[in-house]
Amino acid sequence: MPKSDRPASRKTLIVPALAIEQTPGRRLFSFAVDGKQLPRFAAISRVKRDNRHQLAGYQRAESLSHIRTIKKYLESADAILPNALVVAFDSRVRFESDAGDTDDAGLASSGRLIIPVDHRQEEHEKPGWIVDGQQRCAAIRDADVERFPVYVTAFITDSVADQRSQFILVNSTKPLPKGL
């Protein structure tokens, strides 16, 4: 559909990205985006029981005190968030590789991620789910800053089980003691 024929609420976000194939058929994508824009295309999969009393979702509720601490830091002059947020995209998101633009070792190729964005979408209809970084994302959303670019690592899957598995793997490490 030509751009002029698209409904005003539908857009496409195009971000430069690197694609890395870690195992055959499994690619990761790395890109930067304004953290204030994440809620436009990525939602939080909250843990709950569905109408059949089956477990759905995988994220705990927001920790307001943790979000306030991060928010205060983000509003400081020298704030930096070096850790990537992890987003699982569904198959509506696609990667377009730049022709012949692969590194010498063949590990990564550059291109762009094409992310559909529709402001009319309900949370559960968005093409992305935040697998890791919900507190940082909420702090950026609430921070009194015009923008805050963040690094994102993403993968594409239509499997909620795959998303949940990655969430468990990312969140199963034991944190360092506070004194360190």
Phi and psi in degrees as a GROMACS rama.xvg file:
@    title "Ramachandran Plot"
@    xaxis  label "Phi"
@    yaxis  label "Psi"
@TYPE xy
-58.8232  150.686  PRO-2
-53.5185  -39.6047  LYS-3
-67.3791  -21.8896  SER-4
-90.4826  -7.21837  ASP-5
-73.3449  143.032  ARG-6
-61.3056  146.485  PRO-7
-60.1065  -24.5665  ALA-8
-80.3726  -17.8454  SER-9
-95.7972  133.445  ARG-10
-142.481  170.117  LYS-11
-125.982  127.557  THR-12
-96.1636  125.762  LEU-13
-116.139  120.872  ILE-14
-124.008  135.345  VAL-15
-60.2134  139.695  PRO-16
-149.098  159.102  ALA-17
-107.436  137.67  LEU-18
-108.695  131.363  ALA-19
-125.885  122.779  ILE-20
-95.5612  104.909  GLU-21
-80.1691  -41.5605  GLN-22
-133.864  157.491  THR-23
-53.0834  123.811  PRO-24
83.4143  -4.0873  GLY-25
-116.476  110.417  ARG-26
-113.122  143.439  ARG-27
-108.315  150.223  LEU-28
-125.639  133.65  PHE-29
-116.926  132.775  SER-30
-157.066  166.393  PHE-31
-112.399  144.601  ALA-32
-151.488  152.336  VAL-33
-64.952  121.589  ASP-34
-57.1337  -26.1073  GLY-35
-67.3779  -19.1739  LYS-36
-90.8376  -14.5962  GLN-37
-52.9811  -44.4939  LEU-38
-63.4477  -14.4147  PRO-39
-67.2295  -31.2179  ARG-40
-130.262  -5.02814  PHE-41
-130.968  134.541  ALA-42
-115.645  175.815  ALA-43
-107.489  130.589  ILE-44
-90.9342  91.7733  SER-45
-72.3263  137.665  ARG-46
-71.1456  133.194  VAL-47
-166.151  176.208  LYS-48
-103.089  134.983  ARG-49
-82.3659  -175.226  ASP-50
-66.8047  -13.3048  ASN-51
-100.68  11.5284  ARG-52
65.6961  22.194  HIS-53
-89.3653  148.08  GLN-54
-68.1838  130.193  LEU-55
-129.7  150.316  ALA-56
74.6526  179.92  GLY-57
-151.679  -7.263  TYR-58
-94.7258  138.452  GLN-59
-70.8137  170.71  ARG-60
-65.2315  156.885  ALA-61
-61.9434  142.813  GLU-62
-96.1787  100.25  SER-63
-59.8746  -37.7071  LEU-64
-67.9928  -39.2907  SER-65
-65.0869  -42.8564  HIS-66
-62.5617  -43.4753  ILE-67
-60.2584  -41.3221  ARG-68
-63.4866  -46.5342  THR-69
-65.0694  -43.2526  ILE-70
-56.9323  -46.9696  LYS-71
-59.4731  -42.7294  LYS-72
-63.4668  -44.4442  TYR-73
-62.4666  -27.1828  LEU-74
-83.7343  -3.43296  GLU-75
-81.0936  163.054  SER-76
-67.3529  -30.5205  ALA-77
-112.321  29.6295  ASP-78
-65.6916  141.286  ALA-79
-150.745  135.617  ILE-80
-119.673  93.1458  LEU-81
-77.8275  -17.3053  PRO-82
-81.9451  137.084  ASN-83
-75.2243  145.546  ALA-84
-82.0742  150.575  LEU-85
-113.056  127.061  VAL-86
-125.059  134.502  VAL-87
-100.643  122.625  ALA-88
-101.297  151.522  PHE-89
-89.0846  178.827  ASP-90
-71.7089  -0.273961  SER-91
-70.8163  -21.5847  ARG-92
-88.4346  137.224  VAL-93
-134.849  156.233  ARG-94
-109.23  129.87  PHE-95
-111.293  115.541  GLU-96
-79.9242  143.973  SER-97
-74.2463  130.304  ASP-98
-54.7442  121.347  ALA-99
68.3016  13.7552  GLY-100
-100.223  72.5704  ASP-101
-118.343  144.813  THR-102
-66.2302  165.428  ASP-103
-58.9968  -32.5965  ASP-104
-84.0904  -6.97605  ALA-105
72.6278  22.7472  GLY-106
-89.1945  -31.8917  LEU-107
-139.388  149.285  ALA-108
-129.315  146.354  SER-109
-97.2426  157.047  SER-110
177.304  -142.574  GLY-111
-146.473  146.088  ARG-112
-94.7851  134.415  LEU-113
-106.422  112.91  ILE-114
-117.284  117.009  ILE-115
-72.2286  137.922  PRO-116
-131.082  130.426  VAL-117
-141.108  112.821  ASP-118
-65.7339  -13.8561  HIS-119
-82.9536  -10.5131  ARG-120
-66.3116  140.942  GLN-121
-72.5224  162.435  GLU-122
-53.3273  -45.6555  GLU-123
-71.4239  -6.35389  HIS-124
-98.4525  -5.79284  GLU-125
-67.5388  152.545  LYS-126
-78.1105  -9.22215  PRO-127
-127.024  150.979  GLY-128
-130.694  130.794  TRP-129
-77.4943  114.725  ILE-130
-87.5722  -37.5226  VAL-131
-144.108  130.858  ASP-132
115.996  18.4897  GLY-133
-61.6548  -35.96  GLN-134
-70.5163  -41.0732  GLN-135
-64.4253  -42.4051  ARG-136
-61.7155  -44.059  CYS-137
-64.7555  -39.4089  ALA-138
-65.0829  -41.1802  ALA-139
-64.3135  -43.9843  ILE-140
-55.543  -43.1583  ARG-141
-88.3313  -15.6339  ASP-142
-66.8093  146.358  ALA-143
-85.1938  65.3938  ASP-144
-134.075  148.521  VAL-145
-68.3079  -41.2462  GLU-146
-156.449  160.722  ARG-147
-151.319  96.5182  PHE-148
-63.0722  139.75  PRO-149
-131.447  158.589  VAL-150
-93.0047  134.272  TYR-151
-126.404  135.3  VAL-152
-109.983  130.453  THR-153
-132.626  159.751  ALA-154
-139.626  161.68  PHE-155
-113.997  126.128  ILE-156
-157.874  146.179  THR-157
-99.1451  3.58735  ASP-158
-95.3562  116.333  SER-159
-64.174  -33.7603  VAL-160
-62.0618  -38.4692  ALA-161
-65.8491  -42.8777  ASP-162
-60.6547  -47.8236  GLN-163
-61.6442  -41.0582  ARG-164
-60.0964  -45.0346  SER-165
-65.264  -39.1449  GLN-166
-59.6299  -46.1833  PHE-167
-64.242  -43.025  ILE-168
-62.9565  -43.6463  LEU-169
-67.7444  -34.0921  VAL-170
-101.943  15.3909  ASN-171
-100.312  0.589652  SER-172
-79.6258  150.697  THR-173
-85.4176  126.976  LYS-174
-69.2637  156.483  PRO-175
-67.3222  149.77  LEU-176
-58.8056  145.322  PRO-177
-56.0835  -33.949  LYS-178
-63.68  -19.8142  GLY-179
